[in-house]
């Protein structure tokens, strides 16, 4: 570094130790240690990566908890089911969603909300990456795809099943577009799951790019962000979840 007059790193991300659920240091004498391979064999490498990144706050220890790991694994299943939903809906409509043009002037309140959520999330995630606040990123993306599944798809159930052809295509195009953007911003966190989903979408819809990791980082449209609407819909989402 001195001889080349060039620093090795511009920034260093430091996290603490990984402790057991009670906050104790893992050791053989206590018998409370967990091998990474045990977790990977049961839940997959991406679940472990997902959980670890979201839990490693800079400078603080991570208290490993199997129950939290299970939640992350369950949430990744929701993300996986979203792409199955897109493929099934596209087959029923006999439409390639990649070819659909989304006309924002035809948006109902549901589309206004979920596109606001998408663009505000891209904006925040981009800023967090630039500031190395890595542990905050998975939570924002998780909230987005859970809202896509549990709120938008629930609210548009009638449009996607008994609505007009225009309404069905709007739902399909919206979910597909948002899912693709989620895959792009989520791929650094869960590279294998996002790639697996993308490859299935690529085969189903004849996408040109070979990998999700070769896509450009998405931009956000500030004019589509409506913070007041997102707050209102958050309350509605809570009501929907409590009624299920």
Backbone as CSV, one residue per row, in Angstrom:
resi,resn,N_x,N_y,N_z,CA_x,CA_y,CA_z,C_x,C_y,C_z
1,UNK,0.832,-1.197,0.000,0.000,0.000,0.000,0.872,1.254,0.000
2,UNK,1.944,1.228,0.792,2.834,2.383,0.871,3.674,2.499,-0.400
3,UNK,4.224,1.366,-0.854,5.099,1.399,-2.028,4.359,1.781,-3.306
4,UNK,3.098,1.338,-3.408,2.296,1.637,-4.598,1.542,2.953,-4.467
5,UNK,1.603,3.523,-3.256,0.893,4.777,-2.990,-0.587,4.674,-3.356
6,UNK,-1.155,3.524,-2.980,-2.554,3.265,-3.334,-3.204,2.446,-2.218
7,UNK,-4.240,2.957,-1.583,-4.881,2.205,-0.484,-5.531,0.924,-0.985
8,UNK,-5.443,-0.130,-0.189,-6.023,-1.416,-0.581,-7.537,-1.373,-0.602
9,UNK,-8.126,-0.623,0.319,-9.589,-0.560,0.419,-10.041,0.883,0.595
10,UNK,-11.156,1.190,-0.004,-11.773,2.500,0.190,-12.727,2.477,1.377
11,UNK,-13.243,1.291,1.675,-14.147,1.145,2.818,-14.078,-0.295,3.300
12,UNK,-14.271,-0.497,4.593,-14.267,-1.832,5.185,-15.531,-1.998,6.019
13,UNK,-16.236,-3.110,5.799,-17.462,-3.389,6.545,-17.138,-4.404,7.633
14,UNK,-17.330,-4.018,8.880,-16.984,-4.874,10.010,-18.234,-5.225,10.813
15,UNK,-18.408,-6.499,11.101,-19.497,-6.918,11.974,-18.902,-7.670,13.163
16,UNK,-19.739,-7.972,14.144,-19.258,-8.619,15.353,-19.200,-10.133,15.234
17,UNK,-19.248,-10.794,16.385,-19.217,-12.254,16.429,-20.616,-12.827,16.229
18,UNK,-20.676,-14.107,15.893,-21.946,-14.826,15.825,-22.088,-15.635,17.109
19,UNK,-23.070,-15.281,17.914,-23.324,-15.953,19.185,-24.530,-16.865,19.073
20,UNK,-24.815,-17.613,20.135,-26.015,-18.445,20.127,-27.237,-17.583,20.436
21,UNK,-28.416,-18.187,20.480,-29.661,-17.438,20.661,-29.697,-16.668,21.977
22,UNK,-28.923,-17.118,22.963,-28.892,-16.453,24.270,-27.792,-15.406,24.367
23,UNK,-27.098,-15.182,23.254,-26.041,-14.182,23.247,-24.715,-14.672,23.768
24,UNK,-24.572,-15.988,23.929,-23.322,-16.568,24.426,-22.387,-16.887,23.262
25,UNK,-21.099,-16.753,23.505,-20.106,-17.100,22.495,-20.203,-18.596,22.174
26,UNK,-20.187,-18.910,20.889,-20.256,-20.316,20.493,-18.937,-21.016,20.790
27,UNK,-19.020,-22.188,21.408,-17.797,-22.927,21.744,-18.110,-24.408,21.864
28,UNK,-17.090,-25.232,21.687,-17.254,-26.682,21.804,-17.562,-27.087,23.241
29,UNK,-16.977,-26.372,24.195,-17.188,-26.727,25.598,-18.645,-26.555,26.013
30,UNK,-19.310,-25.538,25.469,-20.726,-25.326,25.770,-21.630,-26.165,24.871
31,UNK,-21.083,-26.634,23.760,-21.871,-27.433,22.826,-22.957,-26.625,22.128
32,UNK,-22.744,-25.325,22.013,-23.777,-24.455,21.436,-23.391,-23.917,20.056
33,UNK,-22.364,-24.515,19.466,-21.942,-24.033,18.157,-22.754,-24.705,17.042
34,UNK,-22.881,-23.993,15.924,-23.626,-24.490,14.766,-22.730,-24.375,13.541
35,UNK,-22.578,-25.467,12.837,-21.790,-25.452,11.607,-22.609,-24.832,10.483
36,UNK,-22.027,-23.929,9.702,-22.762,-23.336,8.572,-23.373,-24.387,7.647
37,UNK,-22.665,-25.505,7.455,-23.153,-26.534,6.539,-24.455,-27.147,7.029
38,UNK,-24.652,-27.196,8.356,-25.905,-27.722,8.913,-27.086,-26.878,8.443
39,UNK,-26.884,-25.580,8.484,-27.943,-24.647,8.068,-28.151,-24.714,6.563
40,UNK,-27.050,-24.754,5.826,-27.129,-24.782,4.366,-27.823,-26.051,3.870
41,UNK,-27.501,-27.184,4.500,-28.122,-28.449,4.092,-29.633,-28.427,4.321
42,UNK,-30.074,-27.745,5.354,-31.496,-27.748,5.707,-32.282,-26.649,5.008
43,UNK,-31.682,-25.455,4.918,-32.428,-24.311,4.393,-31.875,-23.736,3.092
44,UNK,-30.653,-24.131,2.730,-30.048,-23.593,1.521,-29.094,-22.453,1.828
45,UNK,-28.125,-22.256,0.933,-27.099,-21.232,1.132,-27.690,-19.830,1.134
46,UNK,-28.691,-19.592,0.284,-29.259,-18.247,0.193,-30.030,-17.859,1.449
47,UNK,-30.701,-18.821,2.067,-31.412,-18.516,3.307,-30.423,-18.078,4.379
48,UNK,-29.314,-18.800,4.476,-28.280,-18.457,5.448,-27.690,-17.080,5.140
49,UNK,-27.447,-16.818,3.872,-26.896,-15.534,3.449,-27.890,-14.404,3.739
50,UNK,-29.139,-14.632,3.402,-30.245,-13.684,3.619,-30.342,-13.314,5.097
51,UNK,-30.364,-14.328,5.938,-30.477,-14.131,7.378,-29.253,-13.415,7.940
52,UNK,-28.095,-13.817,7.506,-26.854,-13.263,8.040,-26.679,-11.791,7.673
53,UNK,-26.944,-11.458,6.403,-26.787,-10.072,5.960,-27.749,-9.155,6.704
54,UNK,-28.985,-9.585,6.859,-29.974,-8.739,7.529,-29.718,-8.626,9.025
55,UNK,-28.918,-9.551,9.584,-28.683,-9.535,11.020,-27.351,-8.974,11.451
56,UNK,-26.452,-8.742,10.489,-25.101,-8.302,10.851,-24.997,-6.781,10.827
57,UNK,-25.507,-6.169,11.858,-25.378,-4.720,11.980,-23.921,-4.373,12.258
58,UNK,-23.363,-3.379,11.592,-21.937,-3.057,11.756,-21.562,-2.844,13.226
59,UNK,-20.547,-3.582,13.666,-20.041,-3.408,15.013,-20.792,-4.161,16.090
60,UNK,-21.852,-4.875,15.723,-22.654,-5.592,16.714,-22.617,-7.098,16.447
61,UNK,-22.772,-7.869,17.506,-22.808,-9.324,17.372,-24.162,-9.774,16.842
62,UNK,-24.172,-10.933,16.213,-25.406,-11.559,15.736,-25.727,-12.753,16.620
63,UNK,-26.893,-12.736,17.238,-27.353,-13.874,18.038,-28.147,-14.800,17.132
64,UNK,-27.544,-15.915,16.758,-28.164,-16.834,15.811,-29.417,-17.469,16.406
65,UNK,-30.483,-17.488,15.596,-31.753,-18.028,16.059,-32.386,-18.865,14.947
66,UNK,-32.661,-20.142,15.215,-33.229,-21.028,14.202,-34.622,-20.579,13.764
67,UNK,-35.399,-20.024,14.696,-36.756,-19.581,14.357,-36.720,-18.445,13.344
68,UNK,-35.778,-17.521,13.513,-35.635,-16.426,12.546,-35.197,-16.953,11.187
69,UNK,-34.358,-17.974,11.194,-33.924,-18.595,9.949,-35.108,-19.209,9.208
70,UNK,-36.000,-19.841,9.953,-37.187,-20.455,9.365,-38.070,-19.405,8.693
71,UNK,-38.175,-18.232,9.332,-38.992,-17.152,8.771,-38.411,-16.688,7.438
72,UNK,-37.094,-16.535,7.376,-36.455,-16.118,6.130,-36.677,-17.148,5.028
73,UNK,-36.585,-18.417,5.397,-36.807,-19.490,4.427,-38.254,-19.465,3.927
74,UNK,-39.187,-19.241,4.830,-40.605,-19.162,4.469,-40.863,-17.980,3.541
75,UNK,-40.230,-16.856,3.816,-40.424,-15.671,2.981,-39.846,-15.860,1.584
76,UNK,-38.729,-16.567,1.487,-38.178,-16.860,0.165,-39.123,-17.747,-0.646
77,UNK,-39.893,-18.574,0.052,-40.898,-19.395,-0.627,-41.986,-18.514,-1.233
78,UNK,-42.329,-17.426,-0.538,-43.301,-16.463,-1.078,-42.765,-15.858,-2.371
79,UNK,-41.497,-15.472,-2.364,-40.881,-14.911,-3.570,-40.912,-15.924,-4.711
80,UNK,-40.600,-17.177,-4.403,-40.613,-18.223,-5.424,-42.025,-18.426,-5.982
81,UNK,-43.025,-18.375,-5.120,-44.409,-18.549,-5.559,-44.874,-17.411,-6.452
82,UNK,-44.295,-16.234,-6.282,-44.664,-15.099,-7.127,-44.341,-15.368,-8.591
83,UNK,-43.200,-15.984,-8.844,-42.859,-16.231,-10.248,-43.713,-17.365,-10.814
84,UNK,-44.142,-18.300,-9.980,-45.086,-19.324,-10.446,-46.432,-18.698,-10.799
85,UNK,-46.837,-17.713,-10.007,-48.082,-16.987,-10.272,-48.020,-16.296,-11.636
86,UNK,-46.900,-15.644,-11.917,-46.724,-14.945,-13.193,-46.774,-15.926,-14.362
87,UNK,-46.068,-17.033,-14.238,-46.030,-18.025,-15.322,-47.415,-18.620,-15.564
88,UNK,-48.137,-18.951,-14.490,-49.474,-19.536,-14.631,-50.456,-18.545,-15.243
89,UNK,-50.423,-17.299,-14.787,-51.337,-16.284,-15.310,-51.047,-16.000,-16.781
90,UNK,-49.767,-15.970,-17.138,-49.392,-15.745,-18.534,-49.870,-16.885,-19.429
91,UNK,-49.798,-18.114,-18.936,-50.283,-19.264,-19.707,-51.784,-19.186,-19.911
92,UNK,-52.499,-18.807,-18.873,-53.958,-18.706,-18.975,-54.383,-17.626,-19.967
93,UNK,-53.626,-16.520,-19.979,-53.964,-15.414,-20.880,-53.331,-15.576,-22.261
94,UNK,-52.404,-16.560,-22.362,-51.673,-16.784,-23.606,-50.959,-15.503,-24.065
95,UNK,-50.272,-14.898,-23.075,-49.583,-13.623,-23.311,-48.176,-13.705,-22.737
96,UNK,-47.227,-13.097,-23.438,-45.881,-12.965,-22.900,-45.817,-11.628,-22.159
97,UNK,-45.696,-11.643,-20.824,-45.715,-10.386,-20.063,-44.567,-9.456,-20.408
98,UNK,-43.494,-10.006,-20.944,-42.345,-9.172,-21.316,-42.708,-8.234,-22.465
99,UNK,-43.708,-8.608,-23.237,-44.116,-7.796,-24.388,-45.210,-6.792,-24.033
100,UNK,-45.751,-6.888,-22.825,-46.825,-5.996,-22.427,-46.290,-4.600,-22.096
101,UNK,-47.014,-3.590,-22.540,-46.676,-2.214,-22.200,-47.613,-1.756,-21.081
102,UNK,-47.005,-1.256,-20.031,-47.792,-0.808,-18.886,-48.150,0.663,-19.064
103,UNK,-49.448,0.934,-19.185,-49.930,2.308,-19.358,-50.329,2.853,-17.992
104,UNK,-49.542,3.796,-17.515,-49.745,4.307,-16.166,-51.033,5.096,-16.012
105,UNK,-51.591,5.578,-17.131,-52.853,6.311,-17.040,-54.031,5.377,-16.757
106,UNK,-53.814,4.062,-16.864,-54.865,3.089,-16.582,-54.739,2.509,-15.170
107,UNK,-53.828,3.054,-14.382,-53.606,2.551,-13.025,-54.803,2.812,-12.122
108,UNK,-55.174,1.789,-11.385,-56.114,1.967,-10.280,-55.282,2.242,-9.031
109,UNK,-55.952,2.396,-7.905,-55.255,2.710,-6.658,-54.257,1.614,-6.291
110,UNK,-54.592,0.353,-6.653,-53.694,-0.764,-6.323,-52.366,-0.650,-7.064
111,UNK,-52.435,-0.298,-8.368,-51.201,-0.154,-9.149,-50.418,1.086,-8.705
112,UNK,-51.130,2.159,-8.409,-50.453,3.368,-7.939,-49.646,3.063,-6.683
113,UNK,-50.240,2.269,-5.807,-49.557,1.926,-4.555,-48.332,1.053,-4.792
114,UNK,-48.516,-0.056,-5.515,-47.418,-1.015,-5.621,-46.262,-0.459,-6.461
115,UNK,-46.559,0.421,-7.422,-45.475,1.037,-8.193,-44.780,2.127,-7.383
116,UNK,-45.524,2.777,-6.505,-44.900,3.716,-5.581,-43.966,2.975,-4.648
117,UNK,-44.437,1.831,-4.139,-43.638,1.006,-3.234,-42.374,0.516,-3.943
118,UNK,-42.510,0.104,-5.183,-41.357,-0.360,-5.957,-40.317,0.733,-6.096
119,UNK,-40.744,1.893,-6.543,-39.785,2.964,-6.833,-39.164,3.548,-5.567
120,UNK,-39.927,3.654,-4.500,-39.354,4.141,-3.250,-38.351,3.127,-2.692
121,UNK,-38.628,1.824,-2.902,-37.710,0.788,-2.433,-36.409,0.808,-3.224
122,UNK,-36.503,0.933,-4.541,-35.287,1.017,-5.366,-34.444,2.215,-4.927
123,UNK,-35.099,3.329,-4.688,-34.403,4.547,-4.254,-33.672,4.319,-2.924
124,UNK,-34.382,3.757,-1.951,-33.798,3.548,-0.623,-32.688,2.498,-0.651
125,UNK,-32.918,1.404,-1.374,-31.922,0.334,-1.449,-30.642,0.837,-2.114
126,UNK,-30.783,1.614,-3.172,-29.621,2.186,-3.851,-28.814,3.052,-2.902
127,UNK,-29.497,3.881,-2.138,-28.829,4.765,-1.177,-28.134,3.956,-0.081
128,UNK,-28.785,2.894,0.379,-28.210,2.075,1.444,-26.960,1.338,0.970
129,UNK,-26.984,0.836,-0.259,-25.795,0.186,-0.809,-24.626,1.170,-0.876
130,UNK,-24.913,2.379,-1.305,-23.857,3.378,-1.442,-23.280,3.774,-0.085
131,UNK,-24.082,3.650,0.969,-23.641,4.015,2.318,-23.157,2.801,3.120
132,UNK,-23.136,1.619,2.481,-22.697,0.374,3.119,-23.566,-0.016,4.315
133,UNK,-24.817,0.361,4.303,-25.743,-0.040,5.367,-26.433,-1.333,4.916
134,UNK,-25.610,-2.365,4.770,-26.036,-3.606,4.131,-27.139,-4.337,4.890
135,UNK,-27.094,-4.288,6.211,-28.058,-5.055,6.999,-29.485,-4.531,6.873
136,UNK,-29.655,-3.300,6.421,-30.990,-2.716,6.291,-31.648,-3.063,4.958
137,UNK,-30.835,-3.503,3.994,-31.336,-3.716,2.631,-32.322,-4.878,2.521
138,UNK,-31.996,-6.069,3.073,-32.937,-7.196,2.913,-34.330,-6.916,3.463
139,UNK,-34.418,-6.145,4.537,-35.728,-5.865,5.133,-36.613,-5.061,4.188
140,UNK,-36.031,-4.097,3.496,-36.809,-3.272,2.569,-37.304,-4.090,1.383
141,UNK,-36.430,-4.919,0.827,-36.821,-5.738,-0.325,-37.843,-6.784,0.090
142,UNK,-37.659,-7.350,1.266,-38.603,-8.332,1.791,-39.988,-7.721,1.927
143,UNK,-40.042,-6.511,2.466,-41.325,-5.825,2.636,-42.005,-5.610,1.287
144,UNK,-41.211,-5.288,0.261,-41.764,-5.046,-1.074,-42.383,-6.306,-1.661
145,UNK,-41.651,-7.422,-1.656,-42.215,-8.608,-2.312,-43.328,-9.240,-1.489
146,UNK,-43.317,-9.048,-0.174,-44.433,-9.524,0.632,-45.682,-8.680,0.365
147,UNK,-45.498,-7.389,0.170,-46.624,-6.520,-0.170,-47.181,-6.856,-1.558
148,UNK,-46.285,-7.165,-2.481,-46.725,-7.573,-3.817,-47.601,-8.807,-3.734
149,UNK,-47.195,-9.758,-2.912,-47.927,-11.014,-2.779,-49.187,-10.878,-1.937
150,UNK,-49.045,-10.283,-0.782,-50.117,-10.303,0.208,-51.106,-9.156,0.092
151,UNK,-50.696,-8.065,-0.549,-51.608,-6.928,-0.674,-52.054,-6.729,-2.115
152,UNK,-51.092,-6.496,-3.031,-51.496,-6.205,-4.413,-52.247,-7.372,-5.043
153,UNK,-51.703,-8.566,-4.946,-52.353,-9.722,-5.576,-53.696,-10.030,-4.911
154,UNK,-53.784,-9.797,-3.614,-55.057,-9.996,-2.917,-56.088,-8.979,-3.387
155,UNK,-55.682,-7.722,-3.533,-56.607,-6.666,-3.924,-57.033,-6.776,-5.388
156,UNK,-56.210,-7.412,-6.213,-56.525,-7.522,-7.646,-56.995,-8.921,-8.022
157,UNK,-57.408,-9.686,-7.034,-57.831,-11.069,-7.301,-58.993,-11.113,-8.291
158,UNK,-59.963,-10.227,-8.115,-61.111,-10.201,-9.037,-60.694,-9.769,-10.436
159,UNK,-59.824,-8.764,-10.518,-59.374,-8.286,-11.829,-58.624,-9.378,-12.588
160,UNK,-57.830,-10.173,-11.885,-57.023,-11.190,-12.549,-57.814,-12.446,-12.902
161,UNK,-58.989,-12.613,-12.275,-59.772,-13.832,-12.524,-61.021,-13.577,-13.360
162,UNK,-61.814,-12.575,-13.000,-63.077,-12.323,-13.718,-63.119,-10.934,-14.347
163,UNK,-62.007,-10.223,-14.322,-61.963,-8.886,-14.912,-61.890,-8.939,-16.427
164,UNK,-61.851,-7.767,-17.030,-61.727,-7.682,-18.486,-60.319,-8.117,-18.897
165,UNK,-60.145,-8.366,-20.185,-58.833,-8.770,-20.685,-57.800,-7.673,-20.406
166,UNK,-58.220,-6.434,-20.508,-57.322,-5.310,-20.241,-56.874,-5.319,-18.779
167,UNK,-57.814,-5.585,-17.875,-57.501,-5.613,-16.447,-56.563,-6.777,-16.117
168,UNK,-56.829,-7.930,-16.717,-55.971,-9.096,-16.470,-54.546,-8.846,-16.945
169,UNK,-54.424,-8.229,-18.112,-53.091,-7.932,-18.643,-52.379,-6.893,-17.788
170,UNK,-53.137,-5.959,-17.215,-52.544,-4.949,-16.351,-51.959,-5.599,-15.098
171,UNK,-52.705,-6.528,-14.525,-52.223,-7.235,-13.330,-50.987,-8.053,-13.668
172,UNK,-51.057,-8.804,-14.758,-49.924,-9.630,-15.176,-48.691,-8.772,-15.440
173,UNK,-48.872,-7.717,-16.214,-47.747,-6.846,-16.548,-47.148,-6.175,-15.326
174,UNK,-47.996,-5.802,-14.388,-47.528,-5.135,-13.170,-46.710,-6.085,-12.302
175,UNK,-47.258,-7.281,-12.055,-46.555,-8.244,-11.206,-45.245,-8.667,-11.852
176,UNK,-45.269,-8.901,-13.152,-44.050,-9.307,-13.856,-42.977,-8.222,-13.769
177,UNK,-43.359,-6.997,-14.067,-42.387,-5.896,-14.051,-41.788,-5.715,-12.661
178,UNK,-42.629,-5.714,-11.650,-42.148,-5.499,-10.286,-41.287,-6.664,-9.827
179,UNK,-41.680,-7.880,-10.179,-40.882,-9.044,-9.820,-39.494,-8.977,-10.447
180,UNK,-39.412,-8.569,-11.700,-38.122,-8.457,-12.372,-37.228,-7.427,-11.687
181,UNK,-37.817,-6.317,-11.271,-37.034,-5.295,-10.586,-36.572,-5.789,-9.216
182,UNK,-37.429,-6.559,-8.558,-37.057,-7.150,-7.263,-35.862,-8.083,-7.440
183,UNK,-35.900,-8.914,-8.467,-34.796,-9.845,-8.714,-33.485,-9.102,-8.909
184,UNK,-33.529,-7.971,-9.570,-32.306,-7.201,-9.839,-31.702,-6.646,-8.552
185,UNK,-32.536,-6.081,-7.683,-31.990,-5.456,-6.474,-31.753,-6.475,-5.360
186,UNK,-32.368,-7.665,-5.492,-32.227,-8.698,-4.468,-31.101,-9.677,-4.792
187,UNK,-30.638,-9.681,-6.037,-29.640,-10.666,-6.460,-28.328,-10.597,-5.687
188,UNK,-27.863,-9.420,-5.220,-26.639,-9.436,-4.404,-26.821,-10.131,-3.055
189,UNK,-28.063,-10.208,-2.581,-28.346,-10.809,-1.275,-28.605,-12.309,-1.400
190,UNK,-29.462,-12.696,-2.336,-29.779,-14.121,-2.549,-29.513,-14.472,-4.013
191,UNK,-28.261,-14.636,-4.400,-27.899,-14.815,-5.809,-28.427,-16.088,-6.454
192,UNK,-28.546,-17.172,-5.682,-28.965,-18.446,-6.275,-30.469,-18.505,-6.503
193,UNK,-31.238,-18.056,-5.529,-32.695,-18.062,-5.660,-33.142,-17.120,-6.772
194,UNK,-32.592,-15.920,-6.794,-32.973,-14.966,-7.838,-32.580,-15.477,-9.223
195,UNK,-31.426,-16.134,-9.304,-31.007,-16.686,-10.596,-31.913,-17.840,-11.013
196,UNK,-32.293,-18.682,-10.062,-33.201,-19.787,-10.373,-34.537,-19.293,-10.883
197,UNK,-35.073,-18.265,-10.232,-36.344,-17.674,-10.668,-36.186,-17.065,-12.057
198,UNK,-35.089,-16.333,-12.249,-34.881,-15.682,-13.541,-34.773,-16.696,-14.669
199,UNK,-34.061,-17.785,-14.442,-33.892,-18.786,-15.489,-35.241,-19.391,-15.890
200,UNK,-36.128,-19.581,-14.909,-37.470,-20.088,-15.226,-38.262,-19.068,-16.035
201,UNK,-38.139,-17.797,-15.672,-38.812,-16.741,-16.434,-38.201,-16.622,-17.826
202,UNK,-36.897,-16.766,-17.896,-36.193,-16.688,-19.181,-36.676,-17.791,-20.126
203,UNK,-36.810,-19.000,-19.615,-37.265,-20.115,-20.443,-38.730,-19.946,-20.848
204,UNK,-39.542,-19.430,-19.930,-40.983,-19.294,-20.192,-41.288,-18.157,-21.158
205,UNK,-40.515,-17.067,-21.079,-40.843,-15.868,-21.841,-39.766,-15.452,-22.836
206,UNK,-38.794,-16.362,-23.055,-37.757,-16.154,-24.067,-37.009,-14.838,-23.863
207,UNK,-36.550,-14.621,-22.641,-35.795,-13.412,-22.329,-34.384,-13.512,-22.904
208,UNK,-33.826,-12.395,-23.294,-32.546,-12.393,-23.995,-31.344,-12.477,-23.061
209,UNK,-31.375,-11.722,-21.964,-30.223,-11.688,-21.065,-30.008,-13.058,-20.435
210,UNK,-28.757,-13.504,-20.411,-28.464,-14.865,-19.940,-28.620,-15.041,-18.439
211,UNK,-28.426,-13.984,-17.671,-28.466,-14.099,-16.216,-29.032,-12.832,-15.601
212,UNK,-29.669,-12.974,-14.452,-30.171,-11.795,-13.735,-29.008,-10.907,-13.312
213,UNK,-27.842,-11.517,-13.110,-26.672,-10.769,-12.652,-26.021,-9.950,-13.764
214,UNK,-26.509,-10.084,-14.979,-26.005,-9.294,-16.101,-26.907,-8.107,-16.412
215,UNK,-28.004,-7.999,-15.693,-28.912,-6.870,-15.887,-28.343,-5.612,-15.236
216,UNK,-28.688,-4.468,-15.766,-28.286,-3.198,-15.179,-29.088,-2.937,-13.907
217,UNK,-28.474,-2.208,-13.013,-29.170,-1.816,-11.788,-30.337,-0.902,-12.165
218,UNK,-31.536,-1.140,-11.634,-32.700,-0.353,-12.057,-32.698,1.076,-11.539
219,UNK,-33.251,1.968,-12.328,-33.484,3.348,-11.916,-34.876,3.444,-11.312
220,UNK,-35.123,4.501,-10.592,-36.453,4.711,-10.032,-37.078,5.973,-10.625
221,UNK,-38.410,5.985,-10.676,-39.156,7.139,-11.170,-39.717,7.889,-9.968
222,UNK,-39.166,9.039,-9.707,-39.563,9.806,-8.522,-41.028,10.219,-8.584
223,UNK,-41.530,10.480,-9.780,-42.910,10.951,-9.910,-43.934,9.876,-9.560
224,UNK,-43.510,8.620,-9.521,-44.432,7.540,-9.163,-44.460,7.272,-7.658
225,UNK,-43.595,7.918,-6.906,-43.539,7.706,-5.459,-44.575,8.579,-4.762
226,UNK,-45.448,7.929,-3.990,-46.490,8.626,-3.234,-46.434,8.126,-1.795
227,UNK,-45.711,8.832,-0.954,-45.486,8.391,0.420,-46.782,8.352,1.235
228,UNK,-47.679,9.285,0.981,-48.953,9.304,1.710,-49.786,8.070,1.377
229,UNK,-49.801,7.712,0.098,-50.553,6.531,-0.328,-49.953,5.271,0.288
230,UNK,-48.629,5.180,0.326,-47.983,4.009,0.915,-48.344,3.860,2.384
231,UNK,-48.432,4.970,3.092,-48.794,4.926,4.510,-50.237,4.465,4.687
232,UNK,-51.130,4.975,3.841,-52.539,4.576,3.917,-52.698,3.088,3.610
233,UNK,-51.991,2.615,2.595,-52.107,1.218,2.197,-51.480,0.284,3.226
234,UNK,-50.541,0.799,3.975,-49.946,-0.012,5.037,-51.001,-0.376,6.073
235,UNK,-51.867,0.569,6.370,-52.955,0.303,7.320,-53.940,-0.696,6.722
236,UNK,-54.247,-0.557,5.432,-55.167,-1.477,4.766,-54.582,-2.885,4.740
237,UNK,-53.272,-2.963,4.471,-52.594,-4.261,4.440,-52.706,-4.974,5.777
238,UNK,-52.566,-4.214,6.860,-52.684,-4.819,8.199,-54.069,-5.389,8.425
239,UNK,-55.074,-4.686,7.913,-56.457,-5.168,8.054,-56.662,-6.460,7.271
240,UNK,-56.102,-6.508,6.044,-56.224,-7.683,5.193,-55.566,-8.883,5.862
241,UNK,-54.361,-8.695,6.388,-53.632,-9.810,7.002,-54.342,-10.314,8.251
242,UNK,-54.936,-9.409,8.998,-55.642,-9.826,10.218,-56.936,-10.557,9.916
243,UNK,-57.454,-10.370,8.688,-58.714,-11.017,8.330,-58.511,-12.380,7.688
244,UNK,-57.252,-12.691,7.303,-56.972,-13.970,6.630,-56.915,-15.120,7.628
